[in-house]
Amino acid sequence: MKEKKRPQFRRMDDAVKLDNCMAAGDIEEFIQQNRQLAERIDAYRSLSETEKHWKCRREFILRNLSDYQDPQLDTLLALSMVWANNVFLGCRYSQELLDKVREMADGIVVEDAPVFKTRDEIIKQQQRR
């Protein structure tokens, strides 16, 4: 299997433009105007990721890219997976980590996000009946 070449994000002007766009809240417009950056980010999409999941995770990455330039990009990618796994799959992590990724994701709208209940919540609900 051919290894993907890792994109480099050394230009801070991309991050500055990104911050300005995020203030306006129009991620799609930013992507259209910055195709090279979008293509570099798209290299991190997982083969098993649905379009809905990727769109949200890509927004998470783009919103936080200015805070995680190389060599910290791997940390940002890991945090984006933690956030996506929690939102879409119900994976559980430490409260400190969840607080961090939720703060980083502030403002990202996930339409029709699944709702997960823990085993304890289900048992408690059944006992009330």
Steps between C-alpha positions, in 0.01 A plus 500: 500500500641838401552736791333840469733796503425709804387853413695784655327794666773752559336809357334705768319716243271200432419492870435875513260479204338203669445689826336786309272258316404310815394826657254533214401135546511404132722193472387403149590842363844475659556157345402625154739794529786290639498183292866413566454507875174304470670233289781466755242458777298251291804271500412422864154364427463137604378254238218393732387854581159598366455834325305632800768394749782634286332835441470555876849371581652710219332807650645408841848475347469824304367695798797395714780484243655833598561365853657172384754566224777246429631317698178499708273405210484136615357620831227695319415198284477279810277753677276521192457121511421508872232763437351316201504163679322652798237681292428234238585171673443579866857415604585609852817675612622679810296804598804726460556384141131529412487852642800597287362364170153639567650843552699462178180399316296790633283631218508187284145395418446125467162430345317187617774404745427166665411496869672238711402370842724315738400163637438662838265758347300227324468292818398805703234586242361144505486494879278810502231322297 
